[in-house]
Amino acid sequence: MIGFLGDFDLAEEAAQDAFAIAAERWPREGTPANPAAWLITTARNRAIDRIRRNRTLAAKVRLLEMPEATEDEMDETTIPDERLELVFTCCHPALALDAQVALTLRTLGGLTTDEIARAFLVPTETMAKRLTRAKRKIATAGIPFRVPPPHLLPDRLAAVLAVVYLIFNEGYGGRGELAAEAIRLGGALAELMPDEPEVHGLLALMLVNDARRAARFADGEVVLLRDQDRSLWDAAAIARGRAALDRALALGGRGPYALQAAIASLHVEDEPHWRRIAALYGELARVTGSSVVELNRAAALAEAGDVEAGLELAESLELDRYHYLHATRAELLRRLDRVEESRAAYLRALELVHSEAERRFLQRRLAELR
């Protein structure tokens, strides 16, 4: 729809109209043989109606006046392919990298502005303004809505990988459909760009982490890695992830996704080698300059036995809006028997957490403090 209209807001409104009509009609008339084709055709018709009513957008009507798509004509693979095309379309180098990523996450429809803001660790109002500016720039600059030719795909790869990874991260917190979609997009990227090590690194990272999905939650509460029931892990997914990691390394991959995949692979060893994990986090921090990566290195140092070094590193990071910082501090302070400081850190983490499963976990840990 965006490719036809060249207007994010109009396409979003038309899609919402189509889903509203489906919710009203389908229970009464039955679901059509090809729901995707029905929704696209209905959304396009609603868009035409809106454009005609506004009159000032008559030029866009000519773009939309094409033969109607019928259910029989619609290829079942069109929607998944179009989602990947949309990622590349939105990740236009005319926009700043963070704007490319944020706009694509919003346009794909999986994440709200609030969820995107949390991913970027900024206030919702700030992210809303960024999205508005990005849409305005696309409109005024006349950025074309099409997949770039193959020789230009690498120019957009960093943003595309960031989008897929953030979709996966949102799904990893409990929204399984988003994690599955991210893995599907990662597989499609690996077929499209088979010689890019970071593509295989990202796919490996998602597969290995998602393999633990069934063990990550119990009784509505998040379960730490060391406490997970390993019999619930998907061994086949781990094997596929490690094969993708091997491919990334064979291609010379030492980028952020290949490094994270290597760390994830070490995490699922029978006895994780925490010193090696901490060293890899150190390399990853040098590559990315990320404070979140440094926080993970702090946790790994603590797991390796140096709790005080881990706490010192964690407390040097400027991540006050990030609930994992306070949850990590709380755990390390607890291990050092600094109970009152640990309690204060847990309370701060509870102020910031959004996941109910994680909230219950933090509440239990807080109650266990003596």
N, C-alpha and C positions, 0 to 999 in steps of 0.2 A: 504493500500500500504506500509506503513512504516513497518508493521508487516511482510510483505513478504520480503521486501528489507533489512531491518535493516540499512537504510541510509536515513536520513532526506532530504538531498539535492537532491538525485536521485529521491526520491518519489515526492518531490515538482516539479522538472522538468518534470517528467512524467505526473503529474496531469495538469500542464500548457499546455503540448503538447495536452493532451486529450481535454481540453476546447477549444484550438485553432482549432483543427480538427472539433469539434462540431460546432463552430461558422461558419466555412466554409461550412460544409456539410448539417447541419440541415435545413437552409433556402432553400437549393436546393432540398434535398431528403426527407425532412420531419422529424419531431421529432420521435425517436423510441418509442415503447410502454413503455419501461422502461428506461428512460434516465440515471438513476443511474447505472444500470447494464452495459449499453453501455459505460459510462464514465470509470467505473472501469476496464472493459475488455480492452478498448482502452489504458488506462494508463498503464496497466500491459504489454500489447504488446509493447508499446513504451519503457518501462523500459527494457524489454528483448532485444529489438533492441540496446539500448544504451549499455547494459552490453556486448552484443556480439561484438559490435564495439570496446569496450575497451579491450576485451579479458582477461585482468588481473583479471576481476571479474567473472571468469567462475563459481566459486563456488556458486555465487548468482543465476546464471541461474538455477541450480538444485533446488534451493528453489522455484523458480517461475514456473517451469515446472510442471503444474498440470492441470486437466481438465478445459477447458474454461468455464467461467460462462456465461450462456445464460440469456436472458431476462426472460424467463419463470421460470428459476431456482432461480432467485434472489428474496429474501424476501424483501418486501417493508420496513420492519422495520430495515433492516441491517445497513443502513447508520446512522440513529440516534443512534443506539446502539453502532456502531463503534466509533462515536464521543466521547461518554462517556468512552468507553474502552481506547481510545487514551489519554484522560485526565489522567486516572489512570496509563497508561503506561509511559507517560512522567514525571509524578510526582514520580520519583524514588528517594528513600532516599539517594542514593549514591551521588546525586547532592545537592548543597546548596538550601535552600528553595526558595530564590529569583530566582535562576537559573531554578528550577523546574517550577515555575510559568511563568517566561518569556518565556521559551522554549515552553511550552504548548500553551501559547497565540499565539506565532508565528506559531506553527505547525498547530493549528486548522484553520488557514487561515483567521480568522476574523480580526485580528489586524496586522498592519504593525510594523516594528521595531520602527519607530518614535512614533506611538501611544503607544506602550508598554513603551518606554522611558518616555513619558509624565506621564503615570500612575505611574511609579516609581520615578518620579521627578528627573531624571538624564539626561545628554546629550545623544543624539542619538548614538554618537560614542561609549560611554561607554556601552550602552545596546547592540550594535552590537558586541562588544568584548566579552561581557558576553555570548551571544548566541553562538558565535563561540567556546568559551571555553567549553560550555556545550555539544555541538555537538561532539567536539573532545574527551571529556571525555567518552561520551557514546560509541563512536567508539572504543577507545583504551581499555576500560574496558569490552567491550563485554556485556553491559547491555542488558538483554533480552527484546524484545518487546512483552510483553503479560500482560494481566491483572493479578495482584497478586491474590493468593487464598484468600478466604473470611477472614481468620484470620489475614491477613496482610493489609486489606483495611484501618483500622483505622490509621495505620502508615502513610498513604498518604493523609489522609482526610484534614488536614490543608491546604496543597498545592492545593488540588482539589477545596476546597471551595473558596480559594483565586482566583483561575483561573475563576471560574464561576462568582464570584462577580465582577472581573475586566472586564469580557466580558459584564456583565450587565451594569456596569458604563459607558463603551464606548457607548453602545446602548442607555443609558438614556439621553445622550447628543443629541440625534436626530436620531440615527441609529436603528430604531425599530426592524429590523430583528435580530440584535445582542441581544437586550433585550429579545425578544421572545425566542431565542435559549437558553439564560441563564436560563430563567424560565423553559423551557422544561427540561434542564439538571438538574435543581434543583428538579423538580418533580420526575425525574428518580432516583436521589440520595435518595430522601425521601422514595421511594419504595425499593431501594436496602439496605438502612441502616435506618430502621424505628425507631430504639431506640437511635439514635444520636441526642441530642437536637440542636446542632449547624446546622445540616442539615435543620431541620424544621425552625430554626431561620432565616437562609439565605433565604429559600423559602418565609417565611413571609415578610421579608424585601423587597424582589424583587416585590412580589405581591402588597403590599401596595403602594410602590413608583410608580410602573408601572401603577397603577390604575389612576394616575393623568396625564397620558401621554397626553391626548387630550386637557388638560387645560394648559399645560406647555409652549406652544408656541402660539403666535397670531401675524399674519402679519409678519412672519419671525423673531420674536423677542421672547426671553425667558420672561416668566411671573412669577413674584415672587409668592410664596405660598399664601401670604395674599391677592393678587390681582386676584387669579385664580377663574374662574367660576366653582363653586362646582357642578353645574348641569351636567358638562361634566365628572365628576369623575365616575369611574366604581365601583358602590357600591358592585356588586357581587365579584369583585376581592378583594376589601377591606375586605369583609366578609371572603373570603377564606384565605387571609393573616392573619387575626386575629385568625382564627381557627388554622392555622399552628403555630402562636405565642403561643396560649394556649397549644398546644401539646408540644412545646419546653419548656415552663415553667413547665408543668406537669412532664417533664423528668428532672427537676432540672436545666434547662438552665440558666446560667448567664454569658455565654461567649460573645464575641464581636458581633456576629451576632444576638443573642437573644436580647442583649441590644439595638442594632441599630433598630431592628424590633419594640421593645417597644417604642423607640423614634419616629419612623415613624408612629406608631399607634396613639401616642399623637398628632402628627402634623395634623392629619386629623380629630381631634375632632372639634366640632363647635367653641369652644373657647380653643385653645391650652394653656395648663398650662405651661408657659415658665420656671417658677422656677423649676418645676419637670423635664422638659426637660433638663435644665442646670445641674441639679443634676445627671441625668442619663448620660449625656456627661462626667461629672466628673468621674463617676464610670467607664465608657468606657475608658477614658484616663488612668486611673490607670491600667486597664487590658491590654491595647495595648501599652501604652507609645507613642502614636501617636500625633505629632504636628498638624496634620490635624483635629483630634478629638478636640484638644484644641481650634482650630480656630472656630469650630462649637459651642463649649461651650461659646466662647467669643460672638458670634452672639446671642446665646440664652440669655446670661446675658443682652445684650443690649435690646433684645425684652422684657425682664422682667422689664426693666426700668432703669437698671444700665449701662448706655452707657459708662461712664468713666471707669468702671471696665472692660467692654468688650474690650474697646480700649487698655487699659493697658495690658491685656492678649494677645491680637492680636499682639501688637508691641513687645512682648517679644519672639515671635516665629521666628525661623530661617527657613523661607519658601519663600525666595526672588524670587525663580523661579516659584512660585505657584500663578497664577493670582487671585485666590479667596482670598488670603491674602490681596492683594492690593485693590481688589474690596470691601472687608469687611471694611478695614481701611477707604477707601474713603467714604463709607456710614456712618460710625460712626463719622468720622470727619465732614461730612456734618451736621449731627444731632447736633453737638456741635458748629456749625457756624464757623468752622475753614476752610473757603472756599478755600483758596489757597493751603493748605495742602491736602484738599480733591481732588482738581483738579490734583495735582501732582500724587496722588495715583491712580486716574482713568487713567491717561496717562500711568503709569507703568503697570496697569492691561491690557490696550489695547495693549501694546507691547508684552504681553505674551499669550493673549487669542488666541485660535484656532477656536472655534465654531463661525460661522457667526451670529447665533441667539444671542449669548451672546455678541458678538462684537457690534451689533446694540443696544442692551440694554445698554451697558456701554457708548456708544457714546451719547445716548439720555440722560442718567443721567448726563453725563459731560456737555452737552449743557444746562441742566436745572439749573446748578449752577449759583448763582448770587453773 
